[in-house]
């Protein structure tokens, strides 16, 4: 029975990841750059260990249900931490958390990419 529940949990987690990827660009559009950064900082504070000022495995495990991630395994949570842990200390700083959130939402960079492509296209008309 537990083996059957595992694929269902993985599908639910994948659906949640898709929801996040869809949601962050909408937040960015509605809140603007400064508002988005404030929201990400609020999310960081929600998940962090107040004693360390970092998101640790224990603080993530404790607060995961607030994000609908309570069913995630310890290995999955450790994997999430490892993906964003650039300095190798086993925890996420606010900067690491914000970078991870943006990396998890590649659509957030679509508009700046379009601006760059347009600028390059316009410049190439003058150069060639």
TANOR-V31070 format. One record per helix or strand of 2 or more residues. SS is the DSSP state (H for helix, E for strand). FROM is the first residue (numbers start at 0). LEN is the number of residues. If there is no record, write none. Layout:
# TANOR-V31070
SS;FROM;LEN
SS;FROM;LEN
This chain:
# TANOR-V31070
H;1;46
E;53;2
H;56;11
H;73;11
H;93;10
H;105;22
